[in-house]
Amino acid sequence: MTTNIPNLTLNDGLDIPAIGLGTYSLNGFEGAKSIQTGIEAGYRLIDSAFNYENEGAVGRAVREASVPRDQLRICSKLPGRHHAYDKALLTIEESLLRTGLDYFDLYIIHWPNPKQGKYLEAWQAMIEAKKRGYVRSIGVSNFLPEHLDHIVSETGVAPSLNQVELHPYFEQAEQREANAKHGIITESWSPLGRGKGDGVLQDSVVKAVANVHGKTPTQIILRWHTQLGAVPIPKAGSREHQEENLNIFDFELTEDQMEIISAFSVNNQRLWNQDPAEYEEF
Ligand SMILES: NC(=O)c1ccc[n+]([C@@H]2O[C@H](COP(=O)([O-])OP(=O)(O)OC[C@H]3O[C@@H](n4cnc5c(N)ncnc54)[C@H](OP(=O)(O)O)[C@@H]3O)[C@@H](O)[C@H]2O)c1
C-alpha cells in the first residue's frame, strides 16, 4: 500500500490527497470490487457522480474497505437536470441514500449548463447542503472563469475545487489561473486523455523521460499534473494500474521535462469538444 501521498488543503480547511481515483464505468458488483481494491491500494479520494449511476458501488466499497470512513474523501456530482434549488437538495439527499453514507466529503456541480441558466441556484443549494451537514466541502466542475466570477460575486462563497478537463493535450493554463485567483484547487478529469493510444503515452521523448526516472509514461503524465498543482483522478479498474498510478511521489520532473509534456498542448485541445460554454449535460 502506498503511503507517501501528500495532502492539499482546500480553501475551507478540508484536506484531500494529491491524487484520487476516477470511477466512471466502474459499476455494479465488479465496480464496487475495483473501487474497494483501489482503497486497499492507497486511494483516499474517490470520484463519483449521480449520473455515473455508481454511487451504490462507491458506498459498498467504502463500507467494505478496511479504512476508517474519516480517512476517505468521497465525492459525487449534481446533474444538470437537477439545478433548481429544491431539486438540487433532494438530489443530494438521494445521492446519500444511494451510497448509504451519512455525508459526502465533496459534492460538486457537474456542469454549469449556462444556457439553462440555473447554476447560481444550484450553487445556493450547495451552500445550504453544506449548512445541513450533507457535505463537508462544496465545489464545481467544468466551470469557466465567468461562471466562477458569477457565483462568487452573487454568494460570496468560492467553491473549494473545480474539476475540469486537463491532460497534456489541454493544459488549461488560463483556467488554472482563474481557479487559483479564487483560491480554488484544480482537479483534472481524464488526466490520461482516457488512455488515448496514439499520442503522449506512446511518444518516444516521453518514453525517454520515463526511462530516466525508471517510471512509465503514465506515471510521468500523472506527476506532471501534480507538479502543475492539479489533482489528477485517473480511472483504473485493475489493481496493477491503480498501484502504478499512485506510485508517482518519489521523483520530480525538471522544468525542461515539464515543458516536454506541456508542449503536447500546442493546439490546446479539448478531446471531445465539450466546451462548457456550449456543451450541456443533464
Ligand atoms: N467532471 C466531468 O465532467 C468528468 C468527465 C470525465 C471524467 N470525469 C472523471 O474523471 C475520471 C478519469 O477520467 P477518464 O476515466 O475519462 O479517463 P482517464 O483517467 O484519463 O483514463 C482512463 C483510461 O486509462 C486507462 N489506464 C489507467 N491507468 C492506466 C495505466 N497505468 N496504464 C495504462 N492504462 C491505464 C484505464 O484503463 P483501465 O481501467 O483498464 O486501467 C482507462 O481506459 C473519470 O473516471 C471520472 O471519475 C469527470
The ligand as a Tripos MOL2 file, in Angstrom:
@<TRIPOS>MOLECULE
LIG
   48    52     1     0     0
SMALL
NO_CHARGES

@<TRIPOS>ATOM
      1 N1        -16.4630   16.1570  -14.3500 N.am      1 LIG1
      2 C1        -16.5700   15.6470  -15.5520 C.2       1 LIG1
      3 O1        -17.2770   16.1890  -16.4160 O.2       1 LIG1
      4 C2        -15.8150   14.3960  -15.8760 C.ar      1 LIG1
      5 C3        -15.6960   13.9870  -17.2220 C.ar      1 LIG1
      6 C4        -14.9540   12.8170  -17.4840 C.ar      1 LIG1
      7 C5        -14.3610   12.1100  -16.4430 C.ar      1 LIG1
      8 N2        -14.5360   12.5290  -15.1370 N.ar      1 LIG1
      9 C6        -13.9180   11.7830  -14.0010 C.3       1 LIG1
     10 O2        -12.5290   11.6620  -14.2690 O.3       1 LIG1
     11 C7        -12.1540   10.2900  -14.1790 C.3       1 LIG1
     12 C8        -10.9600    9.9680  -15.0530 C.3       1 LIG1
     13 O3        -11.2350   10.2680  -16.4150 O.3       1 LIG1
     14 P1        -11.4790    9.1370  -17.5300 P.3       1 LIG1
     15 O4        -11.9870    7.9140  -16.8890 O.co2     1 LIG1
     16 O5        -12.3300    9.7840  -18.5800 O.co2     1 LIG1
     17 O6        -10.0610    8.9250  -18.2190 O.3       1 LIG1
     18 P2         -8.5400    8.6970  -17.7290 P.3       1 LIG1
     19 O7         -8.4740    8.5240  -16.2710 O.co2     1 LIG1
     20 O8         -7.7380    9.7530  -18.3790 O.co2     1 LIG1
     21 O9         -8.1800    7.3320  -18.4700 O.3       1 LIG1
     22 C9         -8.7690    6.1220  -18.1030 C.3       1 LIG1
     23 C10        -8.2490    5.0630  -19.0550 C.3       1 LIG1
     24 O10        -6.8460    4.9090  -18.8830 O.3       1 LIG1
     25 C11        -6.5590    3.5400  -18.5800 C.3       1 LIG1
     26 N3         -5.4620    3.4910  -17.6110 N.ar      1 LIG1
     27 C12        -5.4700    3.9120  -16.3150 C.ar      1 LIG1
     28 N4         -4.2820    3.6930  -15.7390 N.ar      1 LIG1
     29 C13        -3.5040    3.1240  -16.6680 C.ar      1 LIG1
     30 C14        -2.1540    2.6580  -16.6700 C.ar      1 LIG1
     31 N5         -1.3950    2.7770  -15.5740 N.pl3     1 LIG1
     32 N6         -1.6670    2.1190  -17.8130 N.ar      1 LIG1
     33 C15        -2.4260    2.0280  -18.9170 C.ar      1 LIG1
     34 N7         -3.7030    2.4430  -18.9910 N.ar      1 LIG1
     35 C16        -4.2410    2.9860  -17.8670 C.ar      1 LIG1
     36 C17        -7.8340    2.9830  -17.9930 C.3       1 LIG1
     37 O11        -7.9030    1.5960  -18.2250 O.3       1 LIG1
     38 P3         -8.0120    0.5040  -17.0380 P.3       1 LIG1
     39 O12        -9.2920    0.7840  -16.2840 O.co2     1 LIG1
     40 O13        -8.0070   -0.7770  -17.7630 O.co2     1 LIG1
     41 O14        -6.8050    0.6970  -16.1650 O.co2     1 LIG1
     42 C18        -8.8930    3.7080  -18.8060 C.3       1 LIG1
     43 O15        -9.0970    3.0940  -20.0580 O.3       1 LIG1
     44 C19       -13.4450    9.5560  -14.5850 C.3       1 LIG1
     45 O16       -13.4050    8.1780  -14.2730 O.3       1 LIG1
     46 C20       -14.4540   10.3580  -13.8180 C.3       1 LIG1
     47 O17       -14.4390    9.9810  -12.4350 O.3       1 LIG1
     48 C21       -15.2400   13.6700  -14.8590 C.ar      1 LIG1
@<TRIPOS>BOND
     1     1     2 1
     2     2     3 2
     3     2     4 1
     4     4     5 ar
     5     4    48 ar
     6     5     6 ar
     7     6     7 ar
     8     7     8 ar
     9     8     9 1
    10     8    48 ar
    11     9    10 1
    12     9    46 1
    13    10    11 1
    14    11    12 1
    15    11    44 1
    16    12    13 1
    17    13    14 1
    18    14    15 2
    19    14    16 1
    20    14    17 1
    21    17    18 1
    22    18    19 2
    23    18    20 1
    24    18    21 1
    25    21    22 1
    26    22    23 1
    27    23    24 1
    28    23    42 1
    29    24    25 1
    30    25    26 1
    31    25    36 1
    32    26    27 ar
    33    26    35 ar
    34    27    28 ar
    35    28    29 ar
    36    29    30 ar
    37    29    35 ar
    38    30    31 1
    39    30    32 ar
    40    32    33 ar
    41    33    34 ar
    42    34    35 ar
    43    36    37 1
    44    36    42 1
    45    37    38 1
    46    38    39 2
    47    38    40 1
    48    38    41 1
    49    42    43 1
    50    44    45 1
    51    44    46 1
    52    46    47 1
@<TRIPOS>SUBSTRUCTURE
     1 LIG1         1 GROUP 0 **** ****
